């Protein structure tokens, strides 16, 4: 696969996106956030631990960061990462269901894992109960 050489403007767009969101998300890199999104998607696919359900919204912050930072990146940065980003979103969509009351095409922040593993006696958030 041929990949274009990234320019100083490309790198600056990533830094600008990260700096612009640092107050809400801390200082992170694009690579670290995509890795965090990939790890969460894998956890959701394999079965989300019932003991972590109350942390789930916080764990979705990596995907929220991507949604907010993505428009700031140059076209070249987005093109270089778009296929990976789309694949992760598709895997997440397949491994989740909409929260109660949400449409079937709900975005990441309005979905929950289909498979929940661990202690089944733990109380789930009301929006997770179908």
Steps between C-alpha positions, in 0.01 A plus 500: 500500500638838397470768762566865433769670701340718764585869503566738786144630449364148545685450827403847617132421441528201734678709762240776462218249549667355807574840654147621432350208692760475777289686757222237473694185416856560616797501266480196274621398156295386205670161508428454871134589457451266204672223700265569794198485266627174353548350848149601606350359180682172565373491860145560377533225237636246748243581768495810714571441869189573707716657771598776257155605380502817710838596342380436145403861422841616616666231288319638193689827537762374256236480227362841596851645472530356149166651397604843624858493372432343158383822327818680611730251327619555146346301217822297476485398868133406473562303180789313662290389798143494361489130406623396845258740668204378291587134567506558877168683486346217297624238748360705788164536326480122450585429865257745657132579517333838541426615852135471592302760310769566239474437125664193345758721328600672826856624519764367740389712798147356479593132480597230748679165465282210389699246701548574869706249698586455864277543801146500361355601837647851472254775424521641147422860410128543424577593138678164454193295588310411186 
